[in-house]
Amino acid sequence: MKIISTEYSQVLAARIARESGCDLVDVKFSRFPDGEHYLRTGSVDNEILVVGSVVDSDSFVQLLLLIDACEGFSPVLLIPYMGYARQDKQFHAGEPLSARAVARGLSSGVSRVYTINIHDPGVLRHFTAPVMNLSLAPEIGAYLDRCGHANPLILAPDGGAAPFARIVAATGGWDCDHLQKTRISGDEVRIEPKSLPVEGRDVVIVDDIISTGGTIATAAGILLSQGALTVTAACVHGVFAGGAYARLIASGVARVAASDTIEQACSAYSAAETVVNGIR
């Protein structure tokens, strides 16, 4: 198998190639004077893995072009981070299901699709090619184990993320809980773990995506005031929109870690091994 990627997933693609022992295909990217994308791939064959996160419109178009450049070879597609996946409901007449539109567009011309911790697994139904969702929860657990936390408390930011947090916690046999909001008055809300105390403990808040970081930043300040030794934030997809990384550090978070599904300076663990094992 050969590995080929968009500009937006070069590091992960190189790591997958190294992990699998496969060749990484060189791709030349440029633009026409009117801004349209152009690319040209190196030599490909009948076994190709196309790697590309959808982080914005440019990355989506580039991924479509790369799939089309592999026409006739039925490539396997890996979408490490799928933007628009959270837009899967119509709140007003005339709105698109953006997750459906992206999934349908990326299903054409591929033999099967892999995603990584897609925010809502229900989105997978929109793909017309066979699809499998992989999880990096064990990778996050392994990373936290390497950090040397003594008896950390793993926290989900809400009940919906609790199943993900439990998988992370199971890696090290750690305690797990989730945050809950209790409204005290019209303008006062208390955020605290549902059942376990944080005093004297290293606390790790884990989620699939950190976007604006607002909830985690607020929670970090409260947890530290409740006696937590440190607060770490860990996720699969580090979007960090609107200055989120700085917001988290300013709130007292000691360490922010994400994977390389979106390539960031704080990408502390890789999806490569999970991808290779999943495809095998």
PyMOL commands that set and color helices and strands:
alter all, ss='L'
color gray80, all
select helices_A, chain A and resi 7-20+57-69+98-107+121-126+137-147+159-172+214-225+244-250+272-279
alter helices_A, ss='H'
color red, helices_A
select strands_A, chain A and resi 2-5+23-24+27-31+37-41+48-51+76-79+112-116+131-134+153-156+175-185+188-193+202-210+230-238+255-259+267-269
alter strands_A, ss='S'
color yellow, strands_A
deselect
rebuild
show_as cartoon
